Amino acid sequence: MKLSAPVLLATSALVLGCVGSSPTEEVGRASAPVIEELDRCDSVLRSETMVRVADDVALHVIEKHTPRGLAASPRRALLMLPPTLATNAIYDAQVPGDGSTSPAKSSDFDALERAERKGYLAFAPSYEGYGASTHPADGATVTKARCLADVAALVEWIHKTHAVERVDVFGMSIGSSLAVALGSTTSGEVREHVGRIVVTSNVYASVTPFFASAFFNPGLLAFLQSAPNGYVATTPEAYGLLLSNSEPAAVTWLSTALPGTYATGPTLEGFTLPLFDASLARAPMLQIWGTADPVTPPEDVAAFQAAYGGPASLRVIEGGAHSLPFEPGREQLWSATFDFLDAGRPSIREVACNP
């Protein structure tokens, strides 16, 4: 089933919160590590891994590290959770003309590379029923509880296999809700392995009146519920509103990278807001919001900040919309993100390494 523009625009902003955890094991490498020679301590190491998060579920994970990050003690990791109806490719952006095509400069739009240049071990998964991750027979069965269980298991995998005490989390849209849930009192022992979280494109309890009237309606719900086998296929045109303030080169790349076939379950869960009680959150949190966001109104930002149960802060980007990593204000986004994550911690950039 092809997903029309109004349907995709609505679903891309939906939020998701869920509970659970399961054991993990690495089940294989989708590709061997690729090393891009810059200098020896800051060379780019990229690999793709299938991580088993349940008996019948494996998530496709893109990893990016540097020898300097691996040599750091304590090590730091950043788990980057994608938005709705997008795979982990959104954090591994290879935009032509961007720094991603030149080893002499870090990529402008590649979020994983930005994180590893800061010394983090950087990870981005595709959700179950998305991209190269395993697909259940019925995509509608990827519930909020199942989704969070998968991501919680991935946090445990990073903690155990990469010797990281606490994993920081960055989320967009659905990924923001998952990040908040991971750092909540309901996430069990996983909470002990979650550090700080950064949320963007976040929807807590309400959307803008325009978005609600035009897209967030019973027609969309019925469309998703009727999708064959619980999957929908998206088209490039459908992402228009959410990319309204993005750079032209990024929009061109995203129009190829975003469309695909996606499980409907995570999106269906978003029709009851809020799906996660922010008062249960405990992880230190930074919310980054753009004043031109067509989906999240300022009232929702205020409600989320007031309800949040842990240390909460807000950074406002004037003119920012709903896809901040691809917009003119992205340097403000990443500066605020890493200032928050690095505050009071030793500088990884000063770590000596012997690659």
Summary of the structure (lengths in Angstrom):
residues: 355
radius of gyration: 18.7
end to end distance: 49.3
largest distance: 58.6
contacts: 1335
relative contact order: 0.19
helix: 39%
strand: 22%
